[in-house]
Every structure is written in structure tokens, then in C-alpha cells.
Amino acid sequence: MKLLKVVILVVIFLFIVKCSDDNSVSDAVPYKIEDLNKLPGYGWFYQEYDKYEVDTNIVKLIRQEYNQSMHRILIYSMPSCACPGKRYERFPQFYKILQSVGISNEKVEFYSLSSLRSRHPYDSVIVVTTLPAFYVLKQGKPVYSITDTLDFNIYYGKPYPIKLEELLLEGFKK
């Protein structure tokens, strides 16, 4: 009986130790979109990319607002298995919009994060609240969070803007 109690205590102790939080924080990994298929967890990307229909009418308006000398795009992504729901689809959809607008990959910064706590180059000014996350930078400073605005509108049931294209257009107007 005494041995059984000891075994149970050891099992409980091991369970608690195994299930404790991992307090380590990893760094965001910069990547080039051309190398995305080499990163683990992104094999689904081009399938979702091909499925998305870009709103070409809004793309025309975005082209008028986009200033390649002032604007940059920041994309934080995560392997699909880690994103809640179908949010991961936003990343290939957003990238397809950028390509439709004609924004060069040189004007887009890509980072793969293993968690929301991952350290990234914009830590001092951006708190990543969801992944994937997209930001408009103007003269090197973040001026608009596309993902936060989209999530806010969805949460509060606001009808406009809801499309990624509309949000990108709004971001370039800032």
C-alpha cells in the first residue's frame, strides 16, 4: 500500500512537471516568400493562394494609394497547424492581394513566429495579438494593423470594412 502511494505521488509529480508552461521565448525567423515551401508547416500555402479570388476593383484603388517609396508591408506568419480556425487562410489571401497590386517582395518583410511571444524586430512598437498578422508601415513606422482591424470589425459585427483588400486600401490612406 505504501509503495502504491509513492508510485501515485511520483506519477502526479511527473504529470505536473511535464504539463508546466514552457517559459522560453524564441526569435521570429525572417524568410523570403520564395523559400516558404522549405519551411515546415507551410505546405498548404499555395493551395489556399490559388483558391482566393482577389477583388480587382479594389486592387485598382489600392494601386492609386500605394507609394512604393513610403510604404512597406510587414507579415507575421505561423505554420498552419498552430493557427486557430481558418485564420491561416488569410496569409495566402493577403499575399495574393499584394501580388495583384504589384507590390514587390522587396517591399514586404516576412517573419515566421512560433508563438505570439516570439521576439521580432518591431517588439518596441508592435504587440502581436493574433497570427497571421499584417501591418502597413509608412516611412518605416507601423501605421495600421490590418489583422487587428479585421478582427475588431468581425467581433463587433461591423459590415465595413471586412475584406482584406478594403483594409489594405484603408491602411495605405493613413
C-alpha positions as CSV (number, residue, x, y, z in Angstrom):
1,M,0.0,0.0,0.0
2,K,2.9,2.3,0.9
3,L,4.5,1.6,-2.4
4,L,1.3,2.3,-4.3
5,K,1.1,5.8,-2.6
6,V,4.7,6.5,-3.6
7,V,4.1,5.4,-7.2
8,I,0.9,7.6,-7.4
9,L,2.8,10.6,-6.0
10,V,5.7,10.1,-8.5
11,V,3.2,9.9,-11.4
12,I,1.4,13.0,-10.2
13,F,4.7,14.8,-9.9
14,L,5.8,13.8,-13.3
15,F,2.5,14.8,-14.8
16,I,2.7,18.3,-13.2
17,V,6.3,18.8,-14.4
18,K,5.5,17.6,-17.9
19,C,2.5,19.9,-18.2
20,S,4.1,23.0,-16.9
21,D,4.4,26.0,-19.2
22,D,7.5,26.4,-21.3
23,N,8.7,29.9,-20.5
24,S,11.3,30.1,-23.3
25,V,10.7,32.7,-26.0
26,S,12.0,32.2,-29.5
27,D,13.0,34.7,-32.1
28,A,11.0,35.4,-35.2
29,V,12.6,33.8,-38.3
30,P,12.9,36.1,-41.3
31,Y,12.3,34.4,-44.6
32,K,11.8,35.1,-48.3
33,I,8.5,34.1,-49.7
34,E,10.4,32.2,-52.4
35,D,11.7,29.9,-49.6
36,L,8.3,29.4,-48.0
37,N,7.9,25.8,-49.3
38,K,11.2,24.9,-47.5
39,L,9.8,25.9,-44.0
40,P,8.0,23.2,-42.1
41,G,4.2,23.7,-41.8
42,Y,3.6,25.9,-44.9
43,G,3.0,23.2,-47.5
44,W,-0.7,24.3,-47.7
45,F,0.1,27.9,-48.7
46,Y,-0.1,27.7,-52.5
47,Q,-3.2,25.6,-52.5
48,E,-5.0,28.3,-50.5
49,Y,-3.4,31.0,-52.6
50,D,-4.8,29.5,-55.8
51,K,-8.3,29.4,-54.4
52,Y,-8.6,33.0,-53.4
53,E,-10.4,35.4,-55.8
54,V,-9.0,39.0,-55.5
55,D,-11.4,41.9,-55.8
56,T,-9.9,43.6,-58.8
57,N,-12.0,46.7,-58.4
58,I,-10.5,47.4,-55.0
59,V,-7.0,46.5,-56.3
60,K,-7.2,49.4,-58.8
61,L,-7.9,51.8,-55.9
62,I,-5.1,50.3,-53.8
63,R,-2.7,51.0,-56.7
64,Q,-3.6,54.6,-56.6
65,E,-2.9,54.9,-52.9
66,Y,0.2,52.8,-52.7
67,N,3.5,54.7,-52.7
68,Q,6.5,52.4,-53.1
69,S,8.9,55.0,-51.7
70,M,6.9,55.4,-48.4
71,H,5.0,52.1,-47.8
72,R,6.2,48.7,-46.7
73,I,4.2,45.6,-45.6
74,L,5.0,43.5,-42.6
75,I,3.8,39.9,-42.4
76,Y,4.0,37.7,-39.3
77,S,3.0,34.1,-40.1
78,M,2.9,30.8,-38.3
79,P,2.7,27.2,-39.5
80,S,-1.0,26.4,-40.2
81,C,-1.3,23.7,-37.6
82,A,-0.9,26.3,-34.9
83,C,-3.4,29.0,-36.1
84,P,-6.9,28.8,-34.7
85,G,-9.8,28.1,-37.1
86,K,-9.3,29.1,-40.7
87,R,-7.3,32.3,-39.9
88,Y,-4.3,30.7,-41.6
89,E,-6.0,31.2,-44.9
90,R,-5.6,35.0,-44.5
91,F,-1.9,34.8,-45.2
92,P,-2.0,33.4,-48.7
93,Q,-5.1,35.6,-49.5
94,F,-3.3,38.7,-48.3
95,Y,-0.1,37.8,-50.2
96,K,-2.1,37.2,-53.4
97,I,-3.6,40.7,-53.0
98,L,-0.1,42.2,-52.7
99,Q,0.9,40.5,-55.9
100,S,-2.2,41.7,-57.7
101,V,-1.4,45.2,-56.6
102,G,2.1,44.8,-57.9
103,I,3.9,45.3,-54.6
104,S,7.4,43.9,-54.9
105,N,8.6,41.2,-52.4
106,E,11.4,43.7,-51.6
107,K,8.8,45.9,-50.0
108,V,7.4,43.1,-47.8
109,E,9.1,41.8,-44.6
110,F,8.2,38.2,-43.8
111,Y,8.7,36.6,-40.4
112,S,7.7,33.2,-39.1
113,L,6.8,33.1,-35.4
114,S,6.5,30.1,-33.3
115,S,4.2,31.9,-30.8
116,L,2.7,35.3,-30.1
117,R,5.5,35.9,-27.6
118,S,8.3,35.4,-30.2
119,R,10.8,38.3,-30.3
120,H,10.7,40.3,-33.5
121,P,12.4,43.4,-34.9
122,Y,9.3,45.6,-34.1
123,D,8.9,44.5,-30.5
124,S,9.1,48.0,-29.2
125,V,6.1,49.3,-31.2
126,I,4.1,46.2,-32.2
127,V,2.4,43.7,-29.8
128,V,1.3,40.7,-31.9
129,T,-2.1,39.7,-30.8
130,T,-3.0,37.1,-33.4
131,L,-1.4,35.2,-36.2
132,P,-1.1,35.7,-39.1
133,A,-0.7,39.4,-38.7
134,F,-0.3,42.1,-41.3
135,Y,0.9,45.7,-40.9
136,V,1.3,48.7,-43.1
137,L,4.5,50.6,-42.5
138,K,4.9,54.2,-43.6
139,Q,8.4,55.6,-43.7
140,G,9.5,52.6,-41.6
141,K,6.9,53.0,-38.8
142,P,3.8,50.9,-38.3
143,V,0.7,53.0,-39.0
144,Y,-2.1,50.4,-39.5
145,S,-2.8,46.8,-38.3
146,I,-4.9,45.1,-41.0
147,T,-5.4,42.0,-38.9
148,D,-6.4,43.8,-35.7
149,T,-8.8,46.0,-37.6
150,L,-10.4,42.9,-39.3
151,D,-10.7,41.0,-36.0
152,F,-12.2,44.1,-34.4
153,N,-14.8,44.5,-37.1
154,I,-15.7,40.8,-37.0
155,Y,-16.0,40.9,-33.2
156,Y,-18.3,43.9,-33.2
157,G,-20.3,42.8,-36.3
158,K,-19.4,45.9,-38.3
159,P,-20.2,45.5,-42.0
160,Y,-17.4,47.7,-43.3
161,P,-14.5,47.2,-43.9
162,I,-14.3,43.4,-43.9
163,K,-12.4,42.4,-47.0
164,L,-8.6,42.3,-46.8
165,E,-8.5,44.4,-49.9
166,E,-10.6,47.1,-48.2
167,L,-8.4,47.0,-45.2
168,L,-5.2,47.3,-47.2
169,L,-6.6,50.3,-49.0
170,E,-7.5,51.9,-45.7
171,G,-4.0,51.2,-44.4
172,F,-2.4,53.0,-47.3
173,K,-4.5,56.0,-46.7
174,K,-3.0,56.5,-43.2
